[in-house]
Amino acid sequence: MTSMDGKSVKKLFLHDKPFMLLQAINDSNGHVYAAMVSKKIDCSYAYIVKLIRLMSKMSLLMVDENNHKKTVIITPKGKKLLKTLSEIK
């Protein structure tokens, strides 16, 4: 699943948690941290970090490291994908 072809994106988003991750980050006001998202969508912190890393490689999310705190930001590409997935659901 490390390749960035269409199959890996389909495989990733056939699960609920990746969609919920994008939605939680998009809906949050202020700074978003992996631990906050983990609690919000009831998912393990390790899995959320793995998804964030993968989505960052796909340019769907961006991680901003400021003062040793990593905040997660959804990119325009991530917002577009979230909108498309929301229409399907």
Secondary structure, DSSP 8 states (H G I E B T S, - for coil): --S-SHHHHHHHTTSHHHHHHHHHHHH--S---HHHHHHHTT--HHHHHHHHHHHHHTTSEEEEEETTEEEEEE-HHHHHHHHHHHHH-
